[in-house]
Amino acid sequence: MLFADPDFPHVVLSFDYRGFRLELDQSTEDGVPLYAVWATYDMGCAVAVPGVVSRSEAIYKARQWVDRRLSSPDRGGSGR
């Protein structure tokens, strides 16, 4: 299946945080800017923040996502 207008990532900021590479993606929906954050790490990648309207909120929530992930028991306290 081909898409007439595919949505390519538009990474406007990326940085490392506690062993994760966080990439802030910016898009627009009906003229409103939306931000999502992808988290890449040694076991793969995930969408840490699916969509918010503020760049600072996206960064804050991405850091919270990493902190929660590293403190969860199933991660084994890897101390990344």
All heavy atoms as a GROMACS GRO file, in nm:
protein
  631
    1MET      N    1   0.084  -0.116   0.000
    1MET     CA    2   0.000   0.000   0.000
    1MET      C    3   0.090   0.124   0.000
    1MET      O    4   0.182   0.135   0.078
    1MET     CB    5  -0.090  -0.002   0.123
    1MET     CG    6  -0.173   0.122   0.136
    1MET     SD    7  -0.311   0.110   0.254
    1MET     CE    8  -0.228   0.104   0.408
    2LEU      N    9   0.061   0.219  -0.084
    2LEU     CA   10   0.134   0.344  -0.090
    2LEU      C   11   0.050   0.455  -0.031
    2LEU      O   12  -0.071   0.462  -0.051
    2LEU     CB   13   0.170   0.379  -0.234
    2LEU     CG   14   0.266   0.283  -0.304
    2LEU    CD1   15   0.282   0.323  -0.450
    2LEU    CD2   16   0.400   0.283  -0.235
    3PHE      N   17   0.117   0.542   0.040
    3PHE     CA   18   0.049   0.657   0.098
    3PHE      C   19   0.072   0.779   0.010
    3PHE      O   20   0.183   0.804  -0.034
    3PHE     CB   21   0.101   0.687   0.239
    3PHE     CG   22   0.067   0.579   0.338
    3PHE    CD1   23   0.158   0.480   0.370
    3PHE    CD2   24  -0.058   0.576   0.397
    3PHE    CE1   25   0.126   0.381   0.460
    3PHE    CE2   26  -0.091   0.477   0.487
    3PHE     CZ   27   0.001   0.379   0.520
    4ALA      N   28  -0.032   0.855  -0.014
    4ALA     CA   29  -0.021   0.974  -0.099
    4ALA      C   30   0.064   1.082  -0.031
    4ALA      O   31   0.140   1.152  -0.096
    4ALA     CB   32  -0.159   1.029  -0.131
    5ASP      N   33   0.051   1.093   0.101
    5ASP     CA   34   0.125   1.196   0.174
    5ASP      C   35   0.180   1.135   0.303
    5ASP      O   36   0.125   1.155   0.411
    5ASP     CB   37   0.032   1.313   0.206
    5ASP     CG   38   0.107   1.433   0.262
    5ASP    OD1   39   0.230   1.438   0.250
    5ASP    OD2   40   0.040   1.519   0.320
    6PRO      N   41   0.292   1.060   0.294
    6PRO     CA   42   0.344   0.995   0.414
    6PRO      C   43   0.395   1.098   0.515
    6PRO      O   44   0.436   1.208   0.478
    6PRO     CB   45   0.459   0.910   0.361
    6PRO     CG   46   0.499   0.974   0.234
    6PRO     CD   47   0.375   1.037   0.178
    7ASP      N   48   0.389   1.062   0.642
    7ASP     CA   49   0.435   1.150   0.749
    7ASP      C   50   0.576   1.107   0.790
    7ASP      O   51   0.593   1.011   0.863
    7ASP     CB   52   0.339   1.142   0.868
    7ASP     CG   53   0.377   1.239   0.978
    7ASP    OD1   54   0.445   1.338   0.950
    7ASP    OD2   55   0.339   1.214   1.093
    8PHE      N   56   0.676   1.180   0.740
    8PHE     CA   57   0.813   1.150   0.775
    8PHE      C   58   0.847   1.220   0.906
    8PHE      O   59   0.801   1.332   0.931
    8PHE     CB   60   0.909   1.198   0.665
    8PHE     CG   61   0.892   1.125   0.537
    8PHE    CD1   62   0.823   1.182   0.431
    8PHE    CD2   63   0.943   0.997   0.521
    8PHE    CE1   64   0.806   1.115   0.313
    8PHE    CE2   65   0.926   0.928   0.403
    8PHE     CZ   66   0.858   0.987   0.298
    9PRO      N   67   0.928   1.157   0.991
    9PRO     CA   68   0.966   1.223   1.116
    9PRO      C   69   1.041   1.353   1.089
    9PRO      O   70   1.118   1.363   0.994
    9PRO     CB   71   1.059   1.122   1.183
    9PRO     CG   72   1.036   0.993   1.114
    9PRO     CD   73   0.986   1.026   0.977
   10HIS      N   74   1.014   1.449   1.171
   10HIS     CA   75   1.083   1.578   1.163
   10HIS      C   76   1.145   1.604   1.301
   10HIS      O   77   1.084   1.669   1.387
   10HIS     CB   78   0.985   1.689   1.125
   10HIS     CG   79   1.050   1.822   1.111
   10HIS    ND1   80   1.123   1.857   0.999
   10HIS    CD2   81   1.056   1.927   1.195
   10HIS    CE1   82   1.169   1.980   1.015
   10HIS    NE2   83   1.130   2.024   1.134
   11VAL      N   84   1.264   1.547   1.321
   11VAL     CA   85   1.332   1.558   1.450
   11VAL      C   86   1.390   1.698   1.462
   11VAL      O   87   1.472   1.740   1.381
   11VAL     CB   88   1.441   1.450   1.466
   11VAL    CG1   89   1.518   1.470   1.595
   11VAL    CG2   90   1.379   1.311   1.461
   12VAL      N   91   1.345   1.771   1.564
   12VAL     CA   92   1.392   1.909   1.585
   12VAL      C   93   1.492   1.918   1.699
   12VAL      O   94   1.560   2.020   1.713
   12VAL     CB   95   1.274   2.005   1.610
   12VAL    CG1   96   1.188   2.017   1.485
   12VAL    CG2   97   1.191   1.964   1.730
   13LEU      N   98   1.502   1.813   1.781
   13LEU     CA   99   1.594   1.813   1.893
   13LEU      C  100   1.620   1.669   1.934
   13LEU      O  101   1.527   1.588   1.936
   13LEU     CB  102   1.534   1.891   2.011
   13LEU     CG  103   1.612   1.893   2.141
   13LEU    CD1  104   1.738   1.979   2.125
   13LEU    CD2  105   1.526   1.949   2.254
   14SER      N  106   1.744   1.637   1.963
   14SER     CA  107   1.774   1.506   2.018
   14SER      C  108   1.883   1.521   2.123
   14SER      O  109   1.969   1.609   2.112
   14SER     CB  110   1.816   1.408   1.908
   14SER     OG  111   1.932   1.452   1.844
   15PHE      N  112   1.876   1.437   2.224
   15PHE     CA  113   1.974   1.443   2.332
   15PHE      C  114   1.975   1.309   2.406
   15PHE      O  115   1.881   1.230   2.396
   15PHE     CB  116   1.943   1.558   2.429
   15PHE     CG  117   1.808   1.549   2.496
   15PHE    CD1  118   1.795   1.494   2.622
   15PHE    CD2  119   1.695   1.596   2.432
   15PHE    CE1  120   1.670   1.487   2.684
   15PHE    CE2  121   1.571   1.591   2.492
   15PHE     CZ  122   1.559   1.536   2.619
   16ASP      N  123   2.084   1.285   2.478
   16ASP     CA  124   2.098   1.164   2.559
   16ASP      C  125   2.054   1.195   2.701
   16ASP      O  126   2.085   1.302   2.756
   16ASP     CB  127   2.242   1.116   2.559
   16ASP     CG  128   2.286   1.069   2.422
   16ASP    OD1  129   2.204   1.010   2.351
   16ASP    OD2  130   2.404   1.092   2.387
   17TYR      N  131   1.981   1.100   2.759
   17TYR     CA  132   1.936   1.114   2.897
   17TYR      C  133   1.939   0.978   2.963
   17TYR      O  134   1.866   0.886   2.920
   17TYR     CB  135   1.794   1.174   2.902
   17TYR     CG  136   1.741   1.190   3.042
   17TYR    CD1  137   1.793   1.286   3.129
   17TYR    CD2  138   1.638   1.110   3.089
   17TYR    CE1  139   1.746   1.301   3.258
   17TYR    CE2  140   1.588   1.125   3.217
   17TYR     CZ  141   1.642   1.220   3.301
   17TYR     OH  142   1.595   1.234   3.429
   18ARG      N  143   2.027   0.960   3.058
   18ARG     CA  144   2.039   0.837   3.137
   18ARG      C  145   2.050   0.711   3.051
   18ARG      O  146   1.987   0.609   3.077
   18ARG     CB  147   1.924   0.825   3.234
   18ARG     CG  148   1.919   0.940   3.336
   18ARG     CD  149   1.812   0.921   3.439
   18ARG     NE  150   1.846   0.807   3.525
   18ARG     CZ  151   1.766   0.760   3.618
   18ARG    NH1  152   1.648   0.814   3.637
   18ARG    NH2  153   1.802   0.656   3.690
   19GLY      N  154   2.128   0.719   2.944
   19GLY     CA  155   2.150   0.603   2.858
   19GLY      C  156   2.050   0.587   2.746
   19GLY      O  157   2.060   0.493   2.667
   20PHE      N  158   1.954   0.674   2.736
   20PHE     CA  159   1.855   0.672   2.629
   20PHE      C  160   1.882   0.788   2.535
   20PHE      O  161   1.920   0.896   2.578
   20PHE     CB  162   1.713   0.688   2.685
   20PHE     CG  163   1.660   0.568   2.756
   20PHE    CD1  164   1.707   0.533   2.882
   20PHE    CD2  165   1.562   0.489   2.699
   20PHE    CE1  166   1.658   0.422   2.949
   20PHE    CE2  167   1.511   0.379   2.766
   20PHE     CZ  168   1.560   0.345   2.891
   21ARG      N  169   1.858   0.768   2.408
   21ARG     CA  170   1.864   0.876   2.310
   21ARG      C  171   1.721   0.922   2.287
   21ARG      O  172   1.637   0.844   2.240
   21ARG     CB  173   1.926   0.825   2.179
   21ARG     CG  174   1.940   0.929   2.073
   21ARG     CD  175   2.050   1.021   2.110
   21ARG     NE  176   2.073   1.117   2.004
   21ARG     CZ  177   2.152   1.220   2.019
   21ARG    NH1  178   2.218   1.237   2.130
   21ARG    NH2  179   2.169   1.304   1.922
   22LEU      N  180   1.690   1.045   2.324
   22LEU     CA  181   1.555   1.098   2.308
   22LEU      C  182   1.551   1.190   2.187
   22LEU      O  183   1.637   1.279   2.173
   22LEU     CB  184   1.513   1.174   2.434
   22LEU     CG  185   1.510   1.090   2.562
   22LEU    CD1  186   1.478   1.175   2.683
   22LEU    CD2  187   1.411   0.975   2.550
   23GLU      N  188   1.455   1.167   2.099
   23GLU     CA  189   1.442   1.246   1.977
   23GLU      C  190   1.303   1.310   1.974
   23GLU      O  191   1.201   1.241   1.973
   23GLU     CB  192   1.463   1.159   1.854
   23GLU     CG  193   1.603   1.103   1.846
   23GLU     CD  194   1.624   1.018   1.724
   23GLU    OE1  195   1.529   0.949   1.679
   23GLU    OE2  196   1.737   1.020   1.672
   24LEU      N  197   1.302   1.442   1.972
   24LEU     CA  198   1.179   1.520   1.972
   24LEU      C  199   1.135   1.542   1.827
   24LEU      O  200   1.208   1.601   1.748
   24LEU     CB  201   1.202   1.653   2.042
   24LEU     CG  202   1.082   1.746   2.053
   24LEU    CD1  203   0.983   1.694   2.156
   24LEU    CD2  204   1.129   1.885   2.093
   25ASP      N  205   1.017   1.493   1.796
   25ASP     CA  206   0.960   1.503   1.661
   25ASP      C  207   0.851   1.609   1.663
   25ASP      O  208   0.769   1.613   1.754
   25ASP     CB  209   0.901   1.367   1.622
   25ASP     CG  210   0.822   1.374   1.493
   25ASP    OD1  211   0.881   1.401   1.388
   25ASP    OD2  212   0.698   1.353   1.499
   26GLN      N  213   0.852   1.697   1.564
   26GLN     CA  214   0.749   1.801   1.554
   26GLN      C  215   0.668   1.781   1.427
   26GLN      O  216   0.722   1.759   1.320
   26GLN     CB  217   0.813   1.940   1.551
   26GLN     CG  218   0.712   2.051   1.541
   26GLN     CD  219   0.777   2.190   1.539
   26GLN    OE1  220   0.893   2.205   1.571
   26GLN    NE2  221   0.700   2.289   1.501
   27SER      N  222   0.537   1.788   1.443
   27SER     CA  223   0.446   1.782   1.328
   27SER      C  224   0.333   1.881   1.354
   27SER      O  225   0.330   1.948   1.457
   27SER     CB  226   0.391   1.640   1.310
   27SER     OG  227   0.317   1.601   1.424
   28THR      N  228   0.241   1.891   1.261
   28THR     CA  229   0.125   1.978   1.280
   28THR      C  230  -0.002   1.900   1.248
   28THR      O  231  -0.003   1.815   1.159
   28THR     CB  232   0.130   2.105   1.192
   28THR    OG1  233   0.141   2.066   1.056
   28THR    CG2  234   0.247   2.193   1.230
   29GLU      N  235  -0.106   1.931   1.320
   29GLU     CA  236  -0.236   1.873   1.297
   29GLU      C  237  -0.337   1.987   1.297
   29GLU      O  238  -0.355   2.052   1.400
   29GLU     CB  239  -0.269   1.770   1.406
   29GLU     CG  240  -0.398   1.696   1.386
   29GLU     CD  241  -0.392   1.600   1.269
   29GLU    OE1  242  -0.285   1.545   1.240
   29GLU    OE2  243  -0.498   1.581   1.206
   30ASP      N  244  -0.397   2.014   1.184
   30ASP     CA  245  -0.491   2.126   1.170
   30ASP      C  246  -0.429   2.259   1.212
   30ASP      O  247  -0.492   2.342   1.278
   30ASP     CB  248  -0.619   2.101   1.249
   30ASP     CG  249  -0.697   1.982   1.195
   30ASP    OD1  250  -0.696   1.961   1.072
   30ASP    OD2  251  -0.760   1.911   1.276
   31GLY      N  252  -0.302   2.277   1.179
   31GLY     CA  253  -0.232   2.400   1.210
   31GLY      C  254  -0.176   2.410   1.351
   31GLY      O  255  -0.110   2.508   1.384
   32VAL      N  256  -0.200   2.309   1.434
   32VAL     CA  257  -0.151   2.309   1.572
   32VAL      C  258  -0.023   2.224   1.578
   32VAL      O  259  -0.024   2.110   1.534
   32VAL     CB  260  -0.256   2.251   1.668
   32VAL    CG1  261  -0.203   2.240   1.809
   32VAL    CG2  262  -0.384   2.332   1.663
   33PRO      N  263   0.085   2.279   1.633
   33PRO     CA  264   0.207   2.199   1.645
   33PRO      C  265   0.189   2.088   1.747
   33PRO      O  266   0.130   2.109   1.853
   33PRO     CB  267   0.314   2.298   1.690
   33PRO     CG  268   0.239   2.414   1.747
   33PRO     CD  269   0.104   2.415   1.682
   34LEU      N  270   0.235   1.970   1.711
   34LEU     CA  271   0.232   1.854   1.801
   34LEU      C  272   0.373   1.800   1.813
   34LEU      O  273   0.449   1.798   1.716
   34LEU     CB  274   0.141   1.745   1.746
   34LEU     CG  275  -0.007   1.772   1.747
   34LEU    CD1  276  -0.082   1.656   1.682
   34LEU    CD2  277  -0.058   1.793   1.889
   35TYR      N  278   0.406   1.753   1.933
   35TYR     CA  279   0.539   1.698   1.959
   35TYR      C  280   0.525   1.557   2.011
   35TYR      O  281   0.436   1.526   2.090
   35TYR     CB  282   0.612   1.783   2.062
   35TYR     CG  283   0.633   1.926   2.018
   35TYR    CD1  284   0.541   2.024   2.049
   35TYR    CD2  285   0.742   1.959   1.940
   35TYR    CE1  286   0.558   2.155   2.007
   35TYR    CE2  287   0.760   2.090   1.896
   35TYR     CZ  288   0.668   2.186   1.930
   35TYR     OH  289   0.686   2.315   1.887
   36ALA      N  290   0.613   1.471   1.965
   36ALA     CA  291   0.623   1.334   2.014
   36ALA      C  292   0.770   1.310   2.043
   36ALA      O  293   0.858   1.376   1.987
   36ALA     CB  294   0.572   1.235   1.909
   37VAL      N  295   0.797   1.214   2.130
   37VAL     CA  296   0.936   1.183   2.163
   37VAL      C  297   0.958   1.033   2.148
   37VAL      O  298   0.885   0.952   2.205
   37VAL     CB  299   0.974   1.227   2.306
   37VAL    CG1  300   1.120   1.194   2.334
   37VAL    CG2  301   0.948   1.376   2.326
   38TRP      N  302   1.060   1.001   2.069
   38TRP     CA  303   1.105   0.863   2.052
   38TRP      C  304   1.222   0.840   2.146
   38TRP      O  305   1.310   0.925   2.158
   38TRP     CB  306   1.150   0.838   1.909
   38TRP     CG  307   1.037   0.828   1.814
   38TRP    CD1  308   0.972   0.929   1.749
   38TRP    CD2  309   0.972   0.708   1.773
   38TRP    NE1  310   0.872   0.880   1.671
   38TRP    CE2  311   0.869   0.744   1.684
   38TRP    CE3  312   0.989   0.574   1.805
   38TRP    CZ2  313   0.786   0.650   1.625
   38TRP    CZ3  314   0.906   0.481   1.746
   38TRP    CH2  315   0.806   0.519   1.657
   39ALA      N  316   1.225   0.725   2.211
   39ALA     CA  317   1.336   0.687   2.299
   39ALA      C  318   1.404   0.565   2.239
   39ALA      O  319   1.340   0.462   2.216
   39ALA     CB  320   1.284   0.656   2.438
   40THR      N  321   1.532   0.577   2.212
   40THR     CA  322   1.611   0.466   2.159
   40THR      C  323   1.709   0.422   2.266
   40THR      O  324   1.773   0.505   2.331
   40THR     CB  325   1.688   0.511   2.033
   40THR    OG1  326   1.593   0.563   1.938
   40THR    CG2  327   1.762   0.396   1.970
   41TYR      N  328   1.719   0.291   2.283
   41TYR     CA  329   1.809   0.235   2.385
   41TYR      C  330   1.858   0.100   2.337
   41TYR      O  331   1.824   0.056   2.226
   41TYR     CB  332   1.739   0.227   2.521
   41TYR     CG  333   1.607   0.152   2.520
   41TYR    CD1  334   1.596   0.028   2.579
   41TYR    CD2  335   1.493   0.207   2.462
   41TYR    CE1  336   1.475  -0.041   2.580
   41TYR    CE2  337   1.372   0.139   2.462
   41TYR     CZ  338   1.363   0.016   2.522
   41TYR     OH  339   1.245  -0.052   2.522
   42ASP      N  340   1.940   0.033   2.419
   42ASP     CA  341   2.005  -0.090   2.375
   42ASP      C  342   1.910  -0.203   2.339
   42ASP      O  343   1.947  -0.292   2.263
   42ASP     CB  344   2.107  -0.137   2.478
   42ASP     CG  345   2.048  -0.166   2.614
   42ASP    OD1  346   1.931  -0.127   2.639
   42ASP    OD2  347   2.117  -0.226   2.698
   43MET      N  348   1.788  -0.200   2.389
   43MET     CA  349   1.694  -0.308   2.359
   43MET      C  350   1.593  -0.272   2.251
   43MET      O  351   1.503  -0.349   2.223
   43MET     CB  352   1.623  -0.350   2.488
   43MET     CG  353   1.722  -0.401   2.590
   43MET     SD  354   1.653  -0.484   2.731
   43MET     CE  355   1.553  -0.609   2.660
   44GLY      N  356   1.604  -0.153   2.191
   44GLY     CA  357   1.511  -0.114   2.086
   44GLY      C  358   1.474   0.032   2.094
   44GLY      O  359   1.553   0.115   2.136
   45CYS      N  360   1.352   0.061   2.055
   45CYS     CA  361   1.304   0.198   2.063
   45CYS      C  362   1.154   0.195   2.094
   45CYS      O  363   1.088   0.095   2.074
   45CYS     CB  364   1.333   0.275   1.936
   45CYS     SG  365   1.246   0.217   1.791
   46ALA      N  366   1.107   0.309   2.146
   46ALA     CA  367   0.967   0.320   2.184
   46ALA      C  368   0.924   0.464   2.173
   46ALA      O  369   1.006   0.555   2.176
   46ALA     CB  370   0.948   0.271   2.327
   47VAL      N  371   0.795   0.483   2.161
   47VAL     CA  372   0.740   0.618   2.166
   47VAL      C  373   0.720   0.649   2.315
   47VAL      O  374   0.633   0.594   2.379
   47VAL     CB  375   0.607   0.630   2.090
   47VAL    CG1  376   0.550   0.770   2.104
   47VAL    CG2  377   0.627   0.595   1.944
   48ALA      N  378   0.803   0.738   2.368
   48ALA     CA  379   0.795   0.774   2.509
   48ALA      C  380   0.682   0.872   2.534
   48ALA      O  381   0.616   0.868   2.638
   48ALA     CB  382   0.928   0.832   2.556
   49VAL      N  383   0.660   0.962   2.439
   49VAL     CA  384   0.553   1.061   2.448
   49VAL      C  385   0.481   1.060   2.313
   49VAL      O  386   0.539   1.099   2.213
   49VAL     CB  387   0.608   1.202   2.479
   49VAL    CG1  388   0.495   1.303   2.489
   49VAL    CG2  389   0.691   1.201   2.606
   50PRO      N  390   0.355   1.017   2.309
   50PRO     CA  391   0.285   1.006   2.180
   50PRO      C  392   0.244   1.139   2.118
   50PRO      O  393   0.236   1.149   1.998
   50PRO     CB  394   0.164   0.920   2.211
   50PRO     CG  395   0.146   0.927   2.357
   50PRO     CD  396   0.279   0.960   2.417
   51GLY      N  397   0.218   1.240   2.196
   51GLY     CA  398   0.179   1.367   2.136
   51GLY      C  399   0.130   1.467   2.239
   51GLY      O  400   0.038   1.439   2.314
   52VAL      N  401   0.197   1.581   2.243
   52VAL     CA  402   0.157   1.693   2.328
   52VAL      C  403   0.175   1.821   2.248
   52VAL      O  404   0.239   1.821   2.142
   52VAL     CB  405   0.240   1.698   2.459
   52VAL    CG1  406   0.211   1.579   2.548
   52VAL    CG2  407   0.387   1.708   2.431
   53VAL      N  408   0.120   1.931   2.295
   53VAL     CA  409   0.125   2.056   2.219
   53VAL      C  410   0.238   2.149   2.262
   53VAL      O  411   0.254   2.256   2.205
   53VAL     CB  412  -0.009   2.131   2.224
   53VAL    CG1  413  -0.118   2.050   2.155
   53VAL    CG2  414  -0.048   2.166   2.365
   54SER      N  415   0.318   2.109   2.360
   54SER     CA  416   0.426   2.193   2.409
   54SER      C  417   0.559   2.118   2.402
   54SER      O  418   0.569   2.003   2.445
   54SER     CB  419   0.398   2.234   2.554
   54SER     OG  420   0.514   2.280   2.619
   55ARG      N  421   0.661   2.185   2.350
   55ARG     CA  422   0.794   2.125   2.340
   55ARG      C  423   0.849   2.094   2.480
   55ARG      O  424   0.902   1.986   2.504
   55ARG     CB  425   0.888   2.220   2.267
   55ARG     CG  426   1.028   2.164   2.251
   55ARG     CD  427   1.121   2.263   2.188
   55ARG     NE  428   1.094   2.275   2.047
   55ARG     CZ  429   1.182   2.315   1.958
   55ARG    NH1  430   1.302   2.351   1.994
   55ARG    NH2  431   1.150   2.322   1.830
   56SER      N  432   0.833   2.187   2.573
   56SER     CA  433   0.886   2.165   2.708
   56SER      C  434   0.811   2.052   2.778
   56SER      O  435   0.871   1.974   2.852
   56SER     CB  436   0.881   2.294   2.791
   56SER     OG  437   0.750   2.341   2.801
   57GLU      N  438   0.680   2.040   2.757
   57GLU     CA  439   0.604   1.929   2.814
   57GLU      C  440   0.650   1.796   2.757
   57GLU      O  441   0.662   1.697   2.829
   57GLU     CB  442   0.454   1.948   2.789
   57GLU     CG  443   0.370   1.837   2.848
   57GLU     CD  444   0.221   1.851   2.819
   57GLU    OE1  445   0.183   1.937   2.736
   57GLU    OE2  446   0.144   1.774   2.876
   58ALA      N  447   0.679   1.792   2.629
   58ALA     CA  448   0.727   1.670   2.566
   58ALA      C  449   0.860   1.625   2.628
   58ALA      O  450   0.878   1.507   2.658
   58ALA     CB  451   0.743   1.690   2.416
   59ILE      N  452   0.950   1.719   2.648
   59ILE     CA  453   1.080   1.685   2.707
   59ILE      C  454   1.062   1.639   2.851
   59ILE      O  455   1.120   1.538   2.894
   59ILE     CB  456   1.175   1.806   2.698
   59ILE    CG1  457   1.210   1.833   2.551
   59ILE    CG2  458   1.301   1.784   2.781
   59ILE    CD1  459   1.279   1.965   2.527
   60TYR      N  460   0.980   1.710   2.927
   60TYR     CA  461   0.953   1.674   3.066
   60TYR      C  462   0.896   1.532   3.075
   60TYR      O  463   0.940   1.449   3.154
   60TYR     CB  464   0.857   1.776   3.128
   60TYR     CG  465   0.814   1.743   3.268
   60TYR    CD1  466   0.900   1.765   3.376
   60TYR    CD2  467   0.688   1.690   3.294
   60TYR    CE1  468   0.861   1.735   3.506
   60TYR    CE2  469   0.648   1.660   3.423
   60TYR     CZ  470   0.734   1.682   3.529
   60TYR     OH  471   0.695   1.651   3.655
   61LYS      N  472   0.794   1.504   2.993
   61LYS     CA  473   0.731   1.372   2.996
   61LYS      C  474   0.825   1.261   2.948
   61LYS      O  475   0.819   1.149   2.997
   61LYS     CB  476   0.602   1.373   2.914
   61LYS     CG  477   0.490   1.446   2.983
   61LYS     CD  478   0.360   1.434   2.907
   61LYS     CE  479   0.247   1.493   2.989
   61LYS     NZ  480   0.117   1.466   2.929
   62ALA      N  481   0.912   1.292   2.854
   62ALA     CA  482   1.008   1.192   2.807
   62ALA      C  483   1.106   1.156   2.918
   62ALA      O  484   1.139   1.038   2.938
   62ALA     CB  485   1.083   1.244   2.685
   63ARG      N  486   1.152   1.255   2.992
   63ARG     CA  487   1.243   1.228   3.104
   63ARG      C  488   1.171   1.147   3.212
   63ARG      O  489   1.230   1.056   3.271
   63ARG     CB  490   1.297   1.358   3.161
   63ARG     CG  491   1.399   1.422   3.069
   63ARG     CD  492   1.451   1.551   3.125
   63ARG     NE  493   1.559   1.602   3.043
   63ARG     CZ  494   1.604   1.724   3.049
   63ARG    NH1  495   1.551   1.812   3.134
   63ARG    NH2  496   1.702   1.763   2.972
   64GLN      N  497   1.045   1.178   3.238
   64GLN     CA  498   0.967   1.100   3.334
   64GLN      C  499   0.954   0.955   3.287
   64GLN      O  500   0.964   0.862   3.366
   64GLN     CB  501   0.827   1.159   3.351
   64GLN     CG  502   0.819   1.280   3.438
   64GLN     CD  503   0.674   1.321   3.461
   64GLN    OE1  504   0.592   1.316   3.369
   64GLN    NE2  505   0.643   1.360   3.582
   65TRP      N  506   0.931   0.936   3.157
   65TRP     CA  507   0.917   0.802   3.101
   65TRP      C  508   1.045   0.722   3.125
   65TRP      O  509   1.039   0.607   3.168
   65TRP     CB  510   0.886   0.813   2.952
   65TRP     CG  511   0.863   0.682   2.884
   65TRP    CD1  512   0.743   0.617   2.869
   65TRP    CD2  513   0.961   0.599   2.819
   65TRP    NE1  514   0.762   0.500   2.799
   65TRP    CE2  515   0.894   0.487   2.768
   65TRP    CE3  516   1.097   0.610   2.800
   65TRP    CZ2  517   0.961   0.386   2.700
   65TRP    CZ3  518   1.165   0.510   2.733
   65TRP    CH2  519   1.096   0.399   2.683
   66VAL      N  520   1.160   0.784   3.099
   66VAL     CA  521   1.289   0.717   3.121
   66VAL      C  522   1.306   0.685   3.270
   66VAL      O  523   1.343   0.573   3.306
   66VAL     CB  524   1.406   0.804   3.071
   66VAL    CG1  525   1.540   0.746   3.116
   66VAL    CG2  526   1.402   0.816   2.919
   67ASP      N  527   1.280   0.782   3.355
   67ASP     CA  528   1.296   0.760   3.499
   67ASP      C  529   1.209   0.645   3.548
   67ASP      O  530   1.254   0.560   3.625
   67ASP     CB  531   1.263   0.888   3.577
   67ASP     CG  532   1.364   0.999   3.552
   67ASP    OD1  533   1.476   0.971   3.503
   67ASP    OD2  534   1.329   1.116   3.580
   68ARG      N  535   1.082   0.641   3.503
   68ARG     CA  536   0.993   0.531   3.542
   68ARG      C  537   1.045   0.397   3.490
   68ARG      O  538   1.041   0.296   3.560
   68ARG     CB  539   0.852   0.555   3.488
   68ARG     CG  540   0.768   0.649   3.570
   68ARG     CD  541   0.620   0.645   3.531
   68ARG     NE  542   0.598   0.653   3.387
   68ARG     CZ  543   0.584   0.766   3.319
   68ARG    NH1  544   0.592   0.882   3.381
   68ARG    NH2  545   0.563   0.764   3.190
   69ARG      N  546   1.090   0.397   3.368
   69ARG     CA  547   1.140   0.273   3.308
   69ARG      C  548   1.261   0.219   3.385
   69ARG      O  549   1.272   0.100   3.409
   69ARG     CB  550   1.175   0.295   3.162
   69ARG     CG  551   1.220   0.170   3.092
   69ARG     CD  552   1.190   0.180   2.945
   69ARG     NE  553   1.228   0.058   2.880
   69ARG     CZ  554   1.145  -0.042   2.855
   69ARG    NH1  555   1.020  -0.032   2.889
   69ARG    NH2  556   1.188  -0.150   2.795
   70LEU      N  557   1.350   0.308   3.423
   70LEU     CA  558   1.471   0.264   3.494
   70LEU      C  559   1.442   0.225   3.638
   70LEU      O  560   1.518   0.148   3.697
   70LEU     CB  561   1.577   0.375   3.491
   70LEU     CG  562   1.636   0.402   3.353
   70LEU    CD1  563   1.737   0.516   3.360
   70LEU    CD2  564   1.702   0.278   3.295
   71SER      N  565   1.335   0.275   3.698
   71SER     CA  566   1.304   0.241   3.836
   71SER      C  567   1.211   0.121   3.848
   71SER      O  568   1.188   0.073   3.958
   71SER     CB  569   1.243   0.360   3.908
   71SER     OG  570   1.115   0.390   3.855
   72SER      N  571   1.158   0.071   3.736
   72SER     CA  572   1.065  -0.042   3.742
   72SER      C  573   1.140  -0.170   3.775
   72SER      O  574   1.252  -0.192   3.730
   72SER     CB  575   0.987  -0.056   3.611
   72SER     OG  576   1.072  -0.097   3.507
   73PRO      N  577   1.080  -0.259   3.854
   73PRO     CA  578   1.145  -0.383   3.896
   73PRO      C  579   1.182  -0.476   3.781
   73PRO      O  580   1.281  -0.546   3.787
   73PRO     CB  581   1.042  -0.452   3.987
   73PRO     CG  582   0.936  -0.353   4.012
   73PRO     CD  583   0.947  -0.245   3.911
   74ASP      N  584   1.103  -0.476   3.672
   74ASP     CA  585   1.131  -0.567   3.562
   74ASP      C  586   1.257  -0.528   3.485
   74ASP      O  587   1.310  -0.606   3.408
   74ASP     CB  588   1.012  -0.577   3.466
   74ASP     CG  589   0.974  -0.445   3.402
   74ASP    OD1  590   0.990  -0.341   3.467
   74ASP    OD2  591   0.928  -0.447   3.287
   75ARG      N  592   1.308  -0.406   3.506
   75ARG     CA  593   1.434  -0.365   3.443
   75ARG      C  594   1.554  -0.414   3.523
   75ARG      O  595   1.666  -0.404   3.479
   75ARG     CB  596   1.442  -0.212   3.427
   75ARG     CG  597   1.347  -0.154   3.332
   75ARG     CD  598   1.387  -0.175   3.190
   75ARG     NE  599   1.512  -0.104   3.163
   75ARG     CZ  600   1.582  -0.118   3.055
   75ARG    NH1  601   1.541  -0.199   2.960
   75ARG    NH2  602   1.693  -0.053   3.036
   76GLY      N  603   1.529  -0.463   3.645
   76GLY     CA  604   1.636  -0.517   3.724
   76GLY      C  605   1.732  -0.412   3.779
   76GLY      O  606   1.843  -0.444   3.816
   77GLY      N  607   1.691  -0.286   3.782
   77GLY     CA  608   1.779  -0.182   3.834
   77GLY      C  609   1.912  -0.178   3.763
   77GLY      O  610   2.018  -0.179   3.824
   78SER      N  611   1.906  -0.176   3.631
   78SER     CA  612   2.029  -0.189   3.552
   78SER      C  613   2.126  -0.074   3.573
   78SER      O  614   2.240  -0.083   3.532
   78SER     CB  615   1.994  -0.199   3.402
   78SER     OG  616   1.930  -0.081   3.359
   79GLY      N  617   2.083   0.035   3.637
   79GLY     CA  618   2.170   0.146   3.668
   79GLY      C  619   2.230   0.214   3.546
   79GLY      O  620   2.344   0.258   3.548
   80ARG      N  621   2.156   0.219   3.441
   80ARG     CA  622   2.205   0.276   3.315
   80ARG      C  623   2.258   0.410   3.334
   80ARG      O  624   2.246   0.506   3.360
   80ARG     CB  625   2.093   0.277   3.214
   80ARG     CG  626   2.048   0.137   3.189
   80ARG     CD  627   1.950   0.138   3.084
   80ARG     NE  628   2.035   0.156   2.968
   80ARG     CZ  629   1.995   0.174   2.846
   80ARG    NH1  630   1.873   0.181   2.820
   80ARG    NH2  631   2.074   0.187   2.747
   0.00000   0.00000   0.00000
